[in-house]
Amino acid sequence: MTEIVWTGLEEPSRESCRIESNLHGVTVVSDINGGVGACSYKLQMTEAWEFIDLVVRANGRELELRLTERGWEVDGEDRPDLQAAREVDISVSPLSNTLPIRRLDLAVGESADITTAYIRVPELEVTTDPQRYTRTGENEYLYESRDSDFRRSITVDGDGLVIEYPGLFIRGDR
């Protein structure tokens, strides 16, 4: 089991995250306290960190996302508009970056364009979000939004977990 703590910088918050791996895959349980993004979530993935399902709770509401062989479901409803997505991106958690970083396994200098199912917290709205990841160093990735001018150089550890996301998050358990 791995335990991680991130501090939100732009919107003061604290995320306490627990990651467990076993024969059935990877489970992440996290609580985010403070700020408008206060929530909790449980994320299930395969052993290769490929998304299976997610439950997010915020403001007394619950949102469930699932990726099946038929496609995406949000609260039990089919969502064909999310078809291009392979991962989720939870607006208030830097853990979201680890899924594409681990799946893409980019060499230094390589880039990949992806689409995520973006969950806006606390609204619990789900939309598509086109992104680009470029591995710029052994433990550095350039994250770019493909539909805005937002970009950040993210520092990660050897497991692809964010250490520093400038202006947004910093890891505090090290």
Secondary structure, 3 states (H helix, E strand, C coil): CEEEEEEECCCCEEEEEEEEEECCEEEEEEEEECCCCCEEEEEEECCCCCEEEEEEEECCEEEEEEEECCEEEECCEECHHHCCCCEEEECCCHHHHHHHHHHHCCCCCCEEEEEEEEEECCCCEEEEEEEEEEEEECCEEEEEECCCCCEEEEEECCCCCEEEECCCEEECCC
